[in-house]
């Protein structure tokens, strides 16, 4: 079983995800084999918060062309974590 720091690859800080922070939702890129309970436990361990819900999705690779060469970007897994009201993750706020 991977450690919590191996499960969460990086936080996703985009304009859309920043708007979700008003609703106590935070987005992360996670390893593809991670399940919802593992993601919940990893976020609670790393950031010392309480998680109420976890939504996951697989992001498909996009078709990219470079002249005649055709390829795809990598596929990855995204997790949107909803925290209990009153909890916050400070690294997103700054």
RARA-V550699 format. One record per backbone hydrogen bond with DSSP energy under -0.5 kcal/mol. NH is the residue of the N-H (numbers start at 0). CO is the residue of the C=O. If there is no record, write none. Layout:
<<NH:CO> <NH:CO>>
This chain:
<<5:2> <6:2> <7:3> <8:6> <8:28> <9:28> <11:26> <12:10> <13:11> <17:13> <18:14> <19:15> <20:16> <20:17> <21:18> <22:19> <23:20> <24:19> <25:80> <27:78> <28:9> <29:27> <29:76> <30:6> <33:30> <38:34> <39:35> <40:36> <41:37> <42:38> <43:39> <44:40> <45:41> <46:42> <47:43> <51:81> <52:81> <54:79> <56:77> <58:56> <58:75> <59:57> <63:70> <65:68> <68:65> <70:63> <72:61> <75:58> <76:29> <77:56> <78:27> <79:54> <80:25> <80:78> <81:52> <82:23> <82:80> <83:49> <86:83> <89:87> <91:88> <92:88> <93:89>>
